[in-house]
Amino acid sequence: MAKESSDKDFLEYLVKALVDHPDDVNIDRKVDEMGVLLSLKVNPEDMGQIIGKEGSTARSIRSLVRIVGLKNHARVNLKIEEPEGSTRPARARRAPAGGELEELKL
């Protein structure tokens, strides 16, 4: 593996092992002054496997990719691209633990 793309190769290996449609895995690698950005696109049917329950799988994949980046002295971030035509509702704000969101009264 070349040092420049070991993070991309690692991510590709990991994701292809997780999904049902490994031929649809596409990873784009961009380098700028902030570090390396890996953009991951998978088959829409595989999104649930990549995200995992409450995002646990995605969080774990991001941690592993960052570790590979640290080994190569690079800051690596992972962006999981949402498939076209997604029907996922807009993200709602979370309520703080133990209650509902309260309005501030000034």
C-alpha positions, 0 to 999 in steps of 0.5 A: 500500500502506498503511504498516500492512499493507505487510508483510502485502501483501508477504508475500501477494504473495511467497507467492502467487507461490511456491505452486500454490494461491494461493487457499488462502494466508491471512495473519493480522497481529497487533500487540502490544508485541513487534512484528508477528506474521504467521501464514501458512497455506497448502494442505498440498500447498504446505508443501514449497515454502514451507519449501524444502530444509532450511528455506532458502526459509522462512529467506529469506522471514523475512529479506525480511519483516524487511527490509520491517518495518525499513523501516517501523520495526517488528519483524516475525516470521513464523510458518508454521502447520502444516496440520491432520492433519500427519503430520510426526514430532516434531522431534529434537535435532540432534547437534553437528557431528562426533559424536553427543549425549553424556550428561553424567556428573556 
